[in-house]
Amino acid sequence: MIPYYPVALDLRDRLCLVVGGGPVAEAKVEGLLAAGARVTVVSPELTESLAAVGDQMAASSTDLTGTAPMISTGSSSCSPRATSAR
């Protein structure tokens, strides 16, 4: 059986959550923004490029409301820090 993963999604104006702030997250965010998504990144640290993309804010559980899909790129637990790119 072939495991299914590749998908084509219409993410225009959809809120997407990326967990992690390193180089992998940076690449994911670039792709999501290119697809027209609104992206929120939650990570204890951000690359310079991610930090420059959006406004930084404290994260709360309400930041997760309405997000789809979520992409996890971090290898450790995340503290409550987020950046949002619109």
C-alpha positions, 0 to 999 in steps of 0.5 A: 500500500502506498502511504498518502501525503502529497496534497493540493490545498487551496489555502488562500486566506486560510489561517495556518499554524506552523510550530517551530521557528528554524530553517525548516519552518522558514521554508514552510512559511514561505510556501504557505505565504506564496499560496496565499495563506495567513500564517501564525508561527509559534516557537521559542526562537525564530530565524531572522527572516521569520522574525522580520516577516510579521508582528511578534506577540504572546501566544495563547490557546485562542491562537489555535482557533480556526487554524488548519492545517498545522505544520510542526517543525520543532524538535523541542517544546515551544514556549508561548511566543508567536509571530503572525504573517498576514 
